[in-house]
Amino acid sequence: MNEPQSDVTGKIALVTGAGSGIGRACARKLLANGYTVVLAGRRAEPLDTLAAEAAALGQHALAVPCDVSDAAAVEALFETIRTRYGRLDLLFNNAGRNAPAVDIDELSVDDWRGVVDTNLTGVFLCTRAAFALMKRQTPRGGRIINNGSISAHAPRPFSIAYTATKHAVPLSISQPKIAQSLAQ
């Protein structure tokens, strides 16, 4: 087992979907507030660019390309975090995707599954791995933030897969039992 790096101080955060949009903005804010940020996303180039920008500012970021819908890739991501840093203080589940804007009868099963696998299964896989790491680290615990959408409450036309997954995340995964279990 590799020992965690000792050249990093402060808290460790993981942001999924860090290559663009909300994920990129949140990663920058965490970096500016002293976090070491693990940048995860499907596309390596924007992650590498953000990590280089952070380094130029004296901040610590690690780009780790990862498809959150792939259980083995998520396991490898969290093993990288455990090996390199020894802990995780904050998970921001932000990775997400949409499907083509079509009537439900025109939405392919593959497009449906792609959205469900990223927006819902990806949140489950990352939350499960974060929980396992957070309950074994010292000090124990951490924060898990799941990015939702207004679509969960005000569905958009032609977005059945996106709306269903964004509605499911706060109902099925963000249960108080997770926080209670970490606190014990």
C-alpha positions as CSV (number, residue, x, y, z in Angstrom):
1,M,0.0,0.0,0.0
2,N,1.3,3.4,-1.0
3,E,1.5,6.1,1.7
4,P,-0.5,9.3,1.0
5,Q,1.4,12.3,-0.3
6,S,2.5,14.6,2.5
7,D,3.1,17.7,0.3
8,V,-0.6,18.6,0.3
9,T,-2.3,20.4,3.1
10,G,-5.9,21.3,3.7
11,K,-9.0,19.4,2.6
12,I,-9.4,17.1,-0.3
13,A,-12.4,17.5,-2.6
14,L,-13.6,15.5,-5.6
15,V,-15.7,17.2,-8.3
16,T,-17.3,15.0,-11.0
17,G,-18.1,16.6,-14.3
18,A,-15.3,19.1,-13.5
19,G,-14.3,19.7,-17.2
20,S,-17.0,22.3,-17.9
21,G,-20.0,24.3,-16.6
22,I,-21.0,24.1,-13.0
23,G,-18.4,21.5,-12.2
24,R,-15.6,23.6,-13.5
25,A,-16.9,26.7,-11.7
26,C,-17.2,24.8,-8.4
27,A,-13.8,23.2,-8.8
28,R,-12.3,26.7,-9.3
29,K,-14.1,28.0,-6.2
30,L,-12.9,25.1,-4.0
31,L,-9.3,25.6,-5.3
32,A,-9.5,29.3,-4.4
33,N,-10.7,28.3,-0.9
34,G,-7.7,26.1,-0.3
35,Y,-9.0,22.7,-1.2
36,T,-6.9,20.2,-3.1
37,V,-9.3,19.2,-5.9
38,V,-9.5,15.9,-7.8
39,L,-11.0,16.8,-11.2
40,A,-13.0,13.9,-12.7
41,G,-14.7,13.8,-16.0
42,R,-14.9,11.9,-19.3
43,R,-12.7,14.3,-21.3
44,A,-9.0,14.5,-20.2
45,E,-8.2,17.7,-22.1
46,P,-10.4,20.2,-20.1
47,L,-9.4,18.5,-16.9
48,D,-5.7,18.8,-17.7
49,T,-6.2,22.5,-18.7
50,L,-8.0,23.3,-15.4
51,A,-5.2,21.4,-13.4
52,A,-2.6,23.4,-15.2
53,E,-4.4,26.7,-14.5
54,A,-4.6,25.7,-10.8
55,A,-0.9,24.9,-10.7
56,A,0.0,28.3,-12.2
57,L,-1.9,29.9,-9.3
58,G,-0.1,27.7,-6.7
59,Q,-3.2,25.5,-6.2
60,H,-3.3,21.7,-6.1
61,A,-5.5,19.9,-8.5
62,L,-5.3,16.4,-10.0
63,A,-7.0,15.5,-13.3
64,V,-8.4,12.0,-13.4
65,P,-10.4,11.1,-16.5
66,C,-13.3,8.9,-15.4
67,D,-16.7,7.8,-16.7
68,V,-18.8,7.7,-13.5
69,S,-21.2,5.2,-15.1
70,D,-18.4,2.7,-15.2
71,A,-18.1,0.9,-11.8
72,A,-14.5,-0.2,-12.4
73,A,-13.5,3.4,-13.4
74,V,-15.1,4.8,-10.3
75,E,-13.3,2.2,-8.1
76,A,-10.0,3.2,-9.8
77,L,-10.7,6.9,-9.2
78,F,-11.3,6.4,-5.5
79,E,-8.3,4.1,-5.2
80,T,-6.2,7.0,-6.7
81,I,-7.7,9.4,-4.1
82,R,-7.0,6.9,-1.2
83,T,-3.5,6.2,-2.4
84,R,-2.5,9.7,-3.1
85,Y,-4.2,11.6,-0.3
86,G,-5.4,9.1,2.2
87,R,-8.8,10.8,2.6
88,L,-11.7,12.6,1.0
89,D,-13.4,15.5,2.7
90,L,-15.9,16.5,0.0
91,L,-17.6,14.8,-2.9
92,F,-19.5,17.0,-5.4
93,N,-21.6,14.6,-7.6
94,N,-22.0,16.9,-10.6
95,A,-21.4,14.8,-13.7
96,G,-24.5,14.6,-15.8
97,R,-25.8,14.3,-19.3
98,N,-29.0,14.7,-21.3
99,A,-30.6,12.9,-24.2
100,P,-31.9,14.3,-27.5
101,A,-35.0,16.5,-27.0
102,V,-37.6,14.2,-28.5
103,D,-41.0,12.8,-27.6
104,I,-40.8,9.8,-25.3
105,D,-41.8,7.4,-28.1
106,E,-38.8,8.6,-30.1
107,L,-36.2,8.2,-27.3
108,S,-34.0,5.2,-27.8
109,V,-33.4,2.8,-24.9
110,D,-29.7,3.3,-25.4
111,D,-30.1,7.1,-24.9
112,W,-32.4,6.5,-21.9
113,R,-29.8,4.1,-20.3
114,G,-26.9,6.5,-21.0
115,V,-28.6,9.3,-19.0
116,V,-29.7,7.0,-16.2
117,D,-26.2,5.4,-16.0
118,T,-24.5,8.8,-15.7
119,N,-27.0,10.9,-13.7
120,L,-28.2,8.2,-11.3
121,T,-26.0,5.2,-11.3
122,G,-22.9,7.5,-11.4
123,V,-24.1,9.3,-8.3
124,F,-24.7,6.0,-6.6
125,L,-21.3,4.6,-7.5
126,C,-19.4,7.7,-6.4
127,T,-21.5,8.1,-3.2
128,R,-20.9,4.5,-2.3
129,A,-17.1,4.8,-2.8
130,A,-16.9,8.1,-1.0
131,F,-18.9,6.7,1.9
132,A,-16.6,3.7,2.2
133,L,-13.5,6.0,2.2
134,M,-15.0,8.6,4.6
135,K,-16.0,6.0,7.2
136,R,-12.5,4.5,7.3
137,Q,-10.5,7.7,7.3
138,T,-9.3,9.6,10.4
139,P,-10.9,11.8,11.3
140,R,-14.0,10.1,10.1
141,G,-16.6,11.7,7.9
142,G,-17.0,14.2,5.1
143,R,-19.6,15.9,3.0
144,I,-21.4,14.6,-0.1
145,I,-23.2,17.0,-2.3
146,N,-25.5,15.8,-5.1
147,N,-26.2,18.4,-7.8
148,G,-29.8,18.3,-8.8
149,S,-31.9,20.3,-11.2
150,I,-34.9,22.5,-11.3
151,S,-36.1,19.8,-13.8
152,A,-36.9,17.6,-10.8
153,H,-39.6,20.1,-9.8
154,A,-40.5,21.7,-13.1
155,P,-40.0,19.2,-15.8
156,R,-38.9,20.4,-19.2
157,P,-40.6,19.2,-22.4
158,F,-38.9,16.4,-24.2
159,S,-36.6,15.5,-21.3
160,I,-38.1,12.4,-19.7
161,A,-34.7,10.7,-18.9
162,Y,-33.1,13.8,-17.5
163,T,-36.1,14.8,-15.5
164,A,-36.6,11.3,-14.1
165,T,-32.9,11.0,-13.0
166,K,-32.8,14.4,-11.4
167,H,-36.0,13.7,-9.5
168,A,-34.6,10.4,-8.3
169,V,-31.3,11.6,-6.9
170,P,-32.5,13.5,-3.9
171,L,-35.2,10.9,-3.2
172,S,-33.1,7.8,-3.3
173,I,-29.5,8.6,-2.5
174,S,-29.4,11.7,-0.2
175,Q,-31.0,9.9,2.7
176,P,-30.4,11.1,6.3
177,K,-29.2,7.6,7.1
178,I,-25.9,8.2,5.2
179,A,-25.1,11.2,7.4
180,Q,-26.1,9.3,10.5
181,S,-24.0,6.3,9.7
182,L,-20.9,8.5,9.0
183,A,-21.5,10.3,12.4
184,Q,-21.4,7.0,14.4
